[in-house]
Amino acid sequence: MKCIRIIIIALLLFCTVNPAFTATAVELMNEGKMLLYKGDIRQGIKILEEANRMDNKNLFIKLMLAKGYSWNNEWDKAKSVYGEVVSSSSTDDQIYWDAKFGIAQITSWEKRYSEAINLYREILTSDKNISKDLRLDISLAIGDIYSWEMKYDAAIEQFNNLLSENPGNLLILNRLAKIYLWKGEYEKSREYTNKVLSINKTDSESAERIRVLDQIQTFTATIGYDYTWYDSKNNNGDNVRVHKSLLGFEWQYSVPLKVFSYVTEATQNSIESADTEKSEFRCQHQGRGKLQNKYTYIYFRCS
């Protein structure tokens, strides 16, 4: 009888203590998550590792730990833990697709862009109950990959489509402003940056971008040589020829160097003609009449 009493007491103690350990692990998870989002990534990882040791079956702890590893550039560890989440859950669970998203995200950070896009699209097509937030995160990530590949037009199209579905979304607006800045379209960048600040005046990313835009002074420098000469066969100006050439280069901040050359050749019967339509030089070919003008542009682009 005494032995039975001891066993019962032991079982009661076990049942009481075990939930306490689980609760403590969850508390540690929340603390570690808070530290991650505050930027104290290493300390957050330490606490999450301790939570994972205390409750090795909790997939939410593992998911957050994998995220911490990924933010700390420990990508192999992160993929390993994400893999544990995937293998321990089913496609009916949201956490399964969250872990799949984490793996795709790391793949993109490893600059395996095509593989990452395929992984993202697999989630979009396979997860029938995908949450709105995860769909947005994936669509943003695909746009980010386009921008990293310098496919700016594709990225802008991606983000504009998202903006039509999510008007006023600051994440999308900031991305558009950033890409236009990278493209050298500073007025467009300022336009989208101002849209962000009109919604949130304290947005730090937009405030920094305004500071950068204010420092950019666009200008064009043209340097070249212009040479003009005339041919004339008599004192009355009959059969006058005018030749004009310019060779030089033009440069504008953030725009590839443009080297150019153009030649103008005009021929008219008399330079002193009273007919203004015949004596005016136009930048086009006028046909087979007495006035024939030619205007040629040759452009060479140098990166």
DRENDO-1510 file (C-alpha; in Angstrom, 1 decimal, always signed):
<recs>
REC; n; res; u; v; w
REC; 1; MET; +0.0; +0.0; +0.0 .
REC; 2; LYS; +2.8; +2.3; +0.9 .
REC; 3; CYS; +4.5; +1.6; -2.5 .
REC; 4; ILE; +1.3; +2.4; -4.3 .
REC; 5; ARG; +1.0; +5.7; -2.5 .
REC; 6; ILE; +4.6; +6.6; -3.5 .
REC; 7; ILE; +3.9; +5.8; -7.1 .
REC; 8; ILE; +0.7; +7.9; -7.1 .
REC; 9; ILE; +2.6; +10.8; -5.6 .
REC; 10; ALA; +5.4; +10.5; -8.1 .
REC; 11; LEU; +2.9; +10.4; -11.0 .
REC; 12; LEU; +1.1; +13.5; -9.6 .
REC; 13; LEU; +4.4; +15.3; -9.3 .
REC; 14; PHE; +5.4; +14.4; -12.9 .
REC; 15; CYS; +2.1; +15.6; -14.3 .
REC; 16; THR; +2.5; +18.8; -12.4 .
REC; 17; VAL; +6.1; +19.5; -13.3 .
REC; 18; ASN; +6.0; +18.5; -17.0 .
REC; 19; PRO; +3.4; +21.2; -18.1 .
REC; 20; ALA; +5.5; +23.7; -16.1 .
REC; 21; PHE; +8.5; +22.9; -18.2 .
REC; 22; THR; +6.4; +23.3; -21.4 .
REC; 23; ALA; +5.1; +26.7; -20.3 .
REC; 24; THR; +8.7; +27.8; -19.4 .
REC; 25; ALA; +9.9; +26.7; -22.9 .
REC; 26; VAL; +7.1; +28.8; -24.5 .
REC; 27; GLU; +8.0; +31.8; -22.3 .
REC; 28; LEU; +11.6; +31.4; -23.4 .
REC; 29; MET; +10.5; +31.2; -27.1 .
REC; 30; ASN; +8.5; +34.5; -26.7 .
REC; 31; GLU; +11.5; +36.1; -25.1 .
REC; 32; GLY; +13.9; +34.9; -27.8 .
REC; 33; LYS; +11.5; +36.0; -30.5 .
REC; 34; MET; +11.3; +39.5; -28.9 .
REC; 35; LEU; +15.2; +39.7; -28.9 .
REC; 36; LEU; +15.4; +38.7; -32.5 .
REC; 37; TYR; +13.0; +41.4; -33.6 .
REC; 38; LYS; +14.9; +43.9; -31.5 .
REC; 39; GLY; +18.1; +43.1; -33.3 .
REC; 40; ASP; +19.8; +41.2; -30.5 .
REC; 41; ILE; +20.0; +38.1; -32.7 .
REC; 42; ARG; +22.8; +36.2; -30.9 .
REC; 43; GLN; +21.2; +36.4; -27.5 .
REC; 44; GLY; +17.8; +35.6; -29.0 .
REC; 45; ILE; +19.3; +32.4; -30.6 .
REC; 46; LYS; +20.8; +31.3; -27.2 .
REC; 47; ILE; +17.5; +31.6; -25.5 .
REC; 48; LEU; +15.7; +29.8; -28.3 .
REC; 49; GLU; +18.2; +27.0; -28.2 .
REC; 50; GLU; +17.5; +26.6; -24.5 .
REC; 51; ALA; +13.8; +26.6; -25.2 .
REC; 52; ASN; +14.3; +23.9; -27.9 .
REC; 53; ARG; +16.3; +21.8; -25.4 .
REC; 54; MET; +13.5; +22.0; -22.9 .
REC; 55; ASP; +10.8; +21.1; -25.4 .
REC; 56; ASN; +12.2; +19.4; -28.4 .
REC; 57; LYS; +8.8; +18.6; -29.9 .
REC; 58; ASN; +7.5; +22.2; -30.1 .
REC; 59; LEU; +7.6; +23.1; -33.9 .
REC; 60; PHE; +7.0; +26.7; -33.2 .
REC; 61; ILE; +10.1; +27.0; -31.2 .
REC; 62; LYS; +12.0; +25.3; -34.0 .
REC; 63; LEU; +10.6; +27.6; -36.6 .
REC; 64; MET; +11.6; +30.7; -34.6 .
REC; 65; LEU; +15.1; +29.2; -33.9 .
REC; 66; ALA; +15.6; +28.5; -37.7 .
REC; 67; LYS; +14.6; +32.1; -38.4 .
REC; 68; GLY; +17.2; +33.3; -35.9 .
REC; 69; TYR; +19.9; +31.1; -37.5 .
REC; 70; SER; +19.0; +32.5; -41.0 .
REC; 71; TRP; +19.2; +36.1; -39.8 .
REC; 72; ASN; +22.6; +35.3; -38.3 .
REC; 73; ASN; +23.8; +33.9; -41.6 .
REC; 74; GLU; +24.0; +30.4; -40.2 .
REC; 75; TRP; +22.2; +29.1; -43.2 .
REC; 76; ASP; +23.1; +25.4; -43.0 .
REC; 77; LYS; +21.8; +25.3; -39.4 .
REC; 78; ALA; +18.7; +27.2; -40.4 .
REC; 79; LYS; +17.9; +24.8; -43.3 .
REC; 80; SER; +18.4; +21.8; -41.0 .
REC; 81; VAL; +16.0; +23.1; -38.4 .
REC; 82; TYR; +13.5; +24.2; -41.1 .
REC; 83; GLY; +13.8; +20.6; -42.5 .
REC; 84; GLU; +12.9; +19.2; -39.1 .
REC; 85; VAL; +9.7; +21.3; -39.1 .
REC; 86; VAL; +8.8; +20.2; -42.6 .
REC; 87; SER; +9.4; +16.5; -41.8 .
REC; 88; SER; +7.4; +16.7; -38.5 .
REC; 89; SER; +4.3; +18.4; -40.0 .
REC; 90; SER; +1.9; +17.9; -42.9 .
REC; 91; THR; +0.9; +20.0; -45.9 .
REC; 92; ASP; -2.3; +20.7; -44.1 .
REC; 93; ASP; -0.4; +22.6; -41.4 .
REC; 94; GLN; +0.4; +26.3; -41.9 .
REC; 95; ILE; +3.8; +25.8; -40.1 .
REC; 96; TYR; +4.8; +23.3; -42.9 .
REC; 97; TRP; +4.5; +26.1; -45.5 .
REC; 98; ASP; +6.1; +28.7; -43.2 .
REC; 99; ALA; +9.2; +26.4; -43.0 .
REC; 100; LYS; +9.1; +25.9; -46.7 .
REC; 101; PHE; +9.1; +29.7; -47.1 .
REC; 102; GLY; +12.2; +29.9; -44.8 .
REC; 103; ILE; +14.1; +27.4; -47.0 .
REC; 104; ALA; +13.2; +29.3; -50.2 .
REC; 105; GLN; +14.2; +32.6; -48.5 .
REC; 106; ILE; +17.7; +31.2; -47.6 .
REC; 107; THR; +18.0; +29.8; -51.1 .
REC; 108; SER; +17.5; +33.3; -52.5 .
REC; 109; TRP; +20.1; +34.7; -50.1 .
REC; 110; GLU; +22.5; +32.2; -51.4 .
REC; 111; LYS; +21.9; +33.8; -54.8 .
REC; 112; ARG; +20.3; +30.6; -56.2 .
REC; 113; TYR; +17.6; +32.8; -57.7 .
REC; 114; SER; +15.9; +30.5; -60.2 .
REC; 115; GLU; +15.7; +27.7; -57.6 .
REC; 116; ALA; +14.3; +30.1; -55.0 .
REC; 117; ILE; +11.6; +31.4; -57.4 .
REC; 118; ASN; +10.6; +27.8; -58.1 .
REC; 119; LEU; +10.3; +27.1; -54.4 .
REC; 120; TYR; +8.2; +30.2; -53.9 .
REC; 121; ARG; +5.9; +29.3; -56.7 .
REC; 122; GLU; +5.6; +25.7; -55.4 .
REC; 123; ILE; +4.2; +27.2; -52.2 .
REC; 124; LEU; +1.8; +29.4; -54.1 .
REC; 125; THR; +0.4; +26.6; -56.2 .
REC; 126; SER; +0.5; +23.8; -53.5 .
REC; 127; ASP; -0.9; +25.5; -50.4 .
REC; 128; LYS; -4.6; +25.7; -51.1 .
REC; 129; ASN; -5.2; +27.5; -47.7 .
REC; 130; ILE; -2.3; +29.8; -47.9 .
REC; 131; SER; -2.7; +32.8; -45.6 .
REC; 132; LYS; -2.9; +36.3; -47.1 .
REC; 133; ASP; +0.2; +37.4; -45.2 .
REC; 134; LEU; +2.3; +34.5; -46.5 .
REC; 135; ARG; +1.1; +35.1; -50.0 .
REC; 136; LEU; +2.2; +38.7; -49.7 .
REC; 137; ASP; +5.6; +37.7; -48.3 .
REC; 138; ILE; +6.2; +35.3; -51.2 .
REC; 139; SER; +5.2; +37.9; -53.8 .
REC; 140; LEU; +7.4; +40.5; -52.2 .
REC; 141; ALA; +10.3; +38.0; -52.1 .
REC; 142; ILE; +9.9; +37.2; -55.8 .
REC; 143; GLY; +10.0; +40.9; -56.6 .
REC; 144; ASP; +13.1; +41.3; -54.4 .
REC; 145; ILE; +14.8; +38.6; -56.5 .
REC; 146; TYR; +14.0; +40.4; -59.7 .
REC; 147; SER; +15.5; +43.6; -58.3 .
REC; 148; TRP; +18.6; +41.7; -57.1 .
REC; 149; GLU; +19.1; +40.4; -60.6 .
REC; 150; MET; +18.7; +44.0; -61.8 .
REC; 151; LYS; +15.6; +43.1; -63.7 .
REC; 152; TYR; +14.1; +46.4; -62.6 .
REC; 153; ASP; +11.1; +46.5; -65.0 .
REC; 154; ALA; +10.0; +43.0; -63.9 .
REC; 155; ALA; +10.4; +44.0; -60.3 .
REC; 156; ILE; +8.4; +47.2; -60.8 .
REC; 157; GLU; +5.6; +45.2; -62.6 .
REC; 158; GLN; +5.5; +42.7; -59.7 .
REC; 159; PHE; +5.3; +45.4; -57.0 .
REC; 160; ASN; +2.7; +47.4; -59.0 .
REC; 161; ASN; +0.5; +44.4; -59.3 .
REC; 162; LEU; +0.8; +43.9; -55.5 .
REC; 163; LEU; +0.1; +47.5; -54.9 .
REC; 164; SER; -3.2; +47.3; -56.8 .
REC; 165; GLU; -4.2; +44.5; -54.4 .
REC; 166; ASN; -2.8; +46.1; -51.3 .
REC; 167; PRO; -3.1; +49.9; -51.8 .
REC; 168; GLY; -1.1; +52.0; -49.4 .
REC; 169; ASN; +1.1; +49.1; -48.3 .
REC; 170; LEU; +4.3; +50.6; -47.0 .
REC; 171; LEU; +6.5; +47.6; -47.8 .
REC; 172; ILE; +5.5; +47.7; -51.4 .
REC; 173; LEU; +5.8; +51.5; -51.7 .
REC; 174; ASN; +9.2; +51.5; -50.1 .
REC; 175; ARG; +10.4; +48.8; -52.6 .
REC; 176; LEU; +9.2; +50.8; -55.6 .
REC; 177; ALA; +10.9; +53.9; -54.3 .
REC; 178; LYS; +14.1; +52.0; -53.8 .
REC; 179; ILE; +14.1; +50.4; -57.3 .
REC; 180; TYR; +13.5; +53.8; -58.9 .
REC; 181; LEU; +16.4; +55.1; -57.0 .
REC; 182; TRP; +18.6; +52.3; -58.2 .
REC; 183; LYS; +17.4; +53.0; -61.8 .
REC; 184; GLY; +18.4; +56.6; -61.5 .
REC; 185; GLU; +14.8; +57.8; -61.8 .
REC; 186; TYR; +15.0; +60.1; -58.9 .
REC; 187; GLU; +11.7; +62.0; -59.3 .
REC; 188; LYS; +9.8; +58.7; -59.4 .
REC; 189; SER; +11.8; +57.5; -56.3 .
REC; 190; ARG; +10.9; +60.8; -54.5 .
REC; 191; GLU; +7.2; +60.4; -55.5 .
REC; 192; TYR; +6.9; +57.0; -53.9 .
REC; 193; THR; +9.0; +58.0; -50.9 .
REC; 194; ASN; +6.6; +60.9; -50.3 .
REC; 195; LYS; +3.7; +58.5; -50.5 .
REC; 196; VAL; +5.2; +56.5; -47.7 .
REC; 197; LEU; +5.8; +59.6; -45.6 .
REC; 198; SER; +2.3; +60.8; -46.2 .
REC; 199; ILE; +1.1; +57.6; -44.5 .
REC; 200; ASN; +3.8; +57.3; -41.9 .
REC; 201; LYS; +5.9; +60.4; -41.2 .
REC; 202; THR; +8.3; +58.5; -39.0 .
REC; 203; ASP; +9.3; +55.8; -41.5 .
REC; 204; SER; +13.0; +55.7; -41.1 .
REC; 205; GLU; +13.8; +54.0; -44.5 .
REC; 206; SER; +12.0; +56.8; -46.4 .
REC; 207; ALA; +13.5; +59.5; -44.3 .
REC; 208; GLU; +17.0; +58.2; -45.2 .
REC; 209; ARG; +16.1; +57.9; -48.9 .
REC; 210; ILE; +14.9; +61.6; -48.9 .
REC; 211; ARG; +18.3; +62.5; -47.4 .
REC; 212; VAL; +20.1; +60.6; -50.2 .
REC; 213; LEU; +17.9; +62.1; -52.9 .
REC; 214; ASP; +18.5; +65.6; -51.6 .
REC; 215; GLN; +22.2; +65.1; -52.0 .
REC; 216; ILE; +22.0; +63.9; -55.6 .
REC; 217; GLN; +22.7; +66.7; -58.1 .
REC; 218; THR; +21.9; +65.6; -61.6 .
REC; 219; PHE; +23.8; +67.3; -64.4 .
REC; 220; THR; +24.8; +66.8; -68.0 .
REC; 221; ALA; +28.3; +67.6; -69.4 .
REC; 222; THR; +28.7; +67.8; -73.1 .
REC; 223; ILE; +32.2; +68.1; -74.5 .
REC; 224; GLY; +33.0; +68.1; -78.2 .
REC; 225; TYR; +34.3; +69.8; -81.3 .
REC; 226; ASP; +32.1; +71.6; -83.7 .
REC; 227; TYR; +33.5; +72.4; -87.2 .
REC; 228; THR; +31.7; +74.1; -90.1 .
REC; 229; TRP; +33.0; +74.9; -93.6 .
REC; 230; TYR; +31.4; +76.1; -96.8 .
REC; 231; ASP; +32.0; +75.3; -100.5 .
REC; 232; SER; +31.0; +77.9; -103.1 .
REC; 233; LYS; +31.6; +78.0; -106.9 .
REC; 234; ASN; +30.8; +81.7; -107.6 .
REC; 235; ASN; +30.4; +85.1; -106.0 .
REC; 236; ASN; +26.6; +85.0; -106.2 .
REC; 237; GLY; +26.5; +82.0; -103.9 .
REC; 238; ASP; +25.3; +79.6; -106.5 .
REC; 239; ASN; +25.8; +75.9; -105.6 .
REC; 240; VAL; +26.7; +76.6; -102.0 .
REC; 241; ARG; +27.4; +73.6; -99.8 .
REC; 242; VAL; +27.4; +73.8; -96.0 .
REC; 243; HIS; +29.2; +71.0; -93.9 .
REC; 244; LYS; +28.9; +70.8; -90.2 .
REC; 245; SER; +30.2; +68.1; -87.8 .
REC; 246; LEU; +30.3; +67.6; -84.1 .
REC; 247; LEU; +32.1; +64.8; -82.2 .
REC; 248; GLY; +32.0; +64.6; -78.4 .
REC; 249; PHE; +30.5; +62.8; -75.4 .
REC; 250; GLU; +27.7; +63.5; -73.0 .
REC; 251; TRP; +27.5; +62.3; -69.4 .
REC; 252; GLN; +24.8; +62.5; -66.9 .
REC; 253; TYR; +25.0; +61.3; -63.3 .
REC; 254; SER; +24.1; +57.6; -62.9 .
REC; 255; VAL; +23.5; +57.2; -66.7 .
REC; 256; PRO; +25.9; +55.3; -68.9 .
REC; 257; LEU; +28.4; +57.4; -70.9 .
REC; 258; LYS; +27.1; +58.5; -74.3 .
REC; 259; VAL; +29.6; +59.1; -77.1 .
REC; 260; PHE; +28.0; +60.7; -80.1 .
REC; 261; SER; +28.9; +62.1; -83.5 .
REC; 262; TYR; +26.6; +63.8; -86.0 .
REC; 263; VAL; +27.1; +65.4; -89.4 .
REC; 264; THR; +24.9; +67.9; -91.2 .
REC; 265; GLU; +25.3; +68.5; -94.9 .
REC; 266; ALA; +23.1; +71.0; -96.7 .
REC; 267; THR; +23.0; +72.0; -100.3 .
REC; 268; GLN; +21.0; +74.8; -101.9 .
REC; 269; ASN; +21.0; +76.5; -105.2 .
REC; 270; SER; +21.6; +80.0; -103.8 .
REC; 271; ILE; +22.5; +81.1; -100.3 .
REC; 272; GLU; +20.8; +84.5; -100.9 .
REC; 273; SER; +17.5; +83.1; -102.0 .
REC; 274; ALA; +14.6; +85.2; -101.0 .
REC; 275; ASP; +12.5; +82.1; -100.5 .
REC; 276; THR; +12.6; +81.5; -96.8 .
REC; 277; GLU; +11.4; +78.0; -97.1 .
REC; 278; LYS; +14.3; +77.2; -99.4 .
REC; 279; SER; +16.9; +79.0; -97.4 .
REC; 280; GLU; +16.0; +77.5; -94.0 .
REC; 281; PHE; +17.9; +74.5; -93.0 .
REC; 282; ARG; +15.7; +71.8; -91.5 .
REC; 283; CYS; +16.8; +68.6; -89.7 .
REC; 284; GLN; +15.4; +66.2; -92.2 .
REC; 285; HIS; +15.6; +65.2; -95.8 .
REC; 286; GLN; +13.5; +67.5; -97.9 .
REC; 287; GLY; +13.2; +65.4; -101.0 .
REC; 288; ARG; +14.6; +66.0; -104.5 .
REC; 289; GLY; +14.1; +69.7; -104.8 .
REC; 290; LYS; +16.7; +72.4; -104.9 .
REC; 291; LEU; +17.1; +72.3; -101.1 .
REC; 292; GLN; +18.5; +69.1; -99.7 .
REC; 293; ASN; +19.4; +68.7; -96.1 .
REC; 294; LYS; +20.8; +65.7; -94.4 .
REC; 295; TYR; +21.0; +65.2; -90.6 .
REC; 296; THR; +22.7; +62.0; -89.3 .
REC; 297; TYR; +23.1; +60.8; -85.7 .
REC; 298; ILE; +25.5; +58.0; -84.7 .
REC; 299; TYR; +25.4; +56.9; -81.0 .
REC; 300; PHE; +27.8; +54.7; -79.2 .
REC; 301; ARG; +27.0; +53.6; -75.6 .
REC; 302; CYS; +29.8; +52.8; -73.2 .
REC; 303; SER; +29.1; +51.4; -69.7 .
</recs>
